[in-house]
Amino acid sequence: LRFRYKEAIDWYKRAIDTRPDLTGTIHFKLGLIYTIYCRYEEAIEEYQKSLDEEPFLTKSWKKLAELHYQLGNHKECENLCQEHLAIIDACPFYSSELSWLDPLYKNIMQKQ
């Protein structure tokens, strides 16, 4: 199965060129693959690209913040949580599932 993840990465990278309307979601999925295979720096890059394309993609905010938290980057995790909340406050039409944010934010505050 290990070789299959390389196939998936290649497939998603080709998809970015052919489906520009799905670029944010594709970068998110690349981030997931890199996270699973402990390629954390690449995962962070992909989650960030995902948010650059689709700033309202809650699952990207969640995975990026969780990954920073797991890597011990608690300040970066806190900044991401606050940035996501600021976007929500600035955009009343934006409906986000925030249940992930509360326990993560509490963990960050306990670490300080």
N, C-alpha and C positions, 0 to 999 in steps of 0.2 A: 504493500500500500504506500510505502514511503515515496516511490517515484510518482505516484498519482498527484501528490500535492504540487510537484513541479509542473506537471501538466496543467493543473488548475491555475497556477500563477500565470503561466504563459497564456492560457485561454482568457483569463480576466484582463491581462494587459492588452491583448488584441481587441477585446471587447470595448476598451476605453476609446479606441479609435473608431469603432463601428457604431457605438451607441453613446454618443455624447450626452444624451438625455438621461442616462443612468450613471454618469461618471461618479457621483457621490456614493451611490450604493455599491458600485464596483470597487471603489477604494476601500469602503468599509469591509467588504468581503475579503479583499486582499489583506487588510489588517487582521481579520480573524484567522486567516491561514497562517500569517506570520506569527501571531500570538500562540497558536497551537504548537507551532514548531520552535518556540522560544527564540524567535528572531525579533526581539523586542524593539530595537531601534527602527527596523523596517516597519514594524507594526505601528509604532508611534507616527512615523511619517505618513503611512497610509490613512490612519484615522484622521490626522490633521488635514490631509488632502481632501478627505471626505467632507470635513467641515468647511473647508474653503469653498467647495462646490455647493454644498447643501448645509448651511448653518443651522437649519432646524432639524437636522437628523439626530434625534435624541439618542438613538442607540450608539452613535459615534461618540457623542459626549460621554456617555456612560462607560464605554469600553476604554476610551482614552484616559478618563479619570481613574478608573479601576486599575489600569495598567501602571500608571504613574504611582498610584498608592502601593501596589504590590512591589514595585521596584524601589520603594522607599522615598520617592519624590513627593513627599506629603505637601510641601508648599505648592508645587505645580498642580497637584490634585485639587488643593483648595482653590487655587486661582481658576482652574477650569470650572469647578462648581459655581464659583461666584460669577464667572463670565456667562455661563449658561443661564443662571438666574437673571442676570442683567438683560440678556436677550429676551427672555420671557417677559420681564417687566416692560421692556421697550415695545414689545409687539403684542398687544392685547388679543389679536386674532390667533396667536400661536398657542396651541393646546399641546402641552407636553406631559408625558407620564413622568412624574417626579418622584415616584416611590423609591427609586434607586438612589436618589440624592441624599435623602435624610440619613440612612444608616452610614453611608460613606462619609458624609460631612461630620457626623458624630464621632466616627473613628479618627478622623483627622484632628478634630478638636481635642480628643483625648491624648493624642501623641504630642501635642504642644505643651 
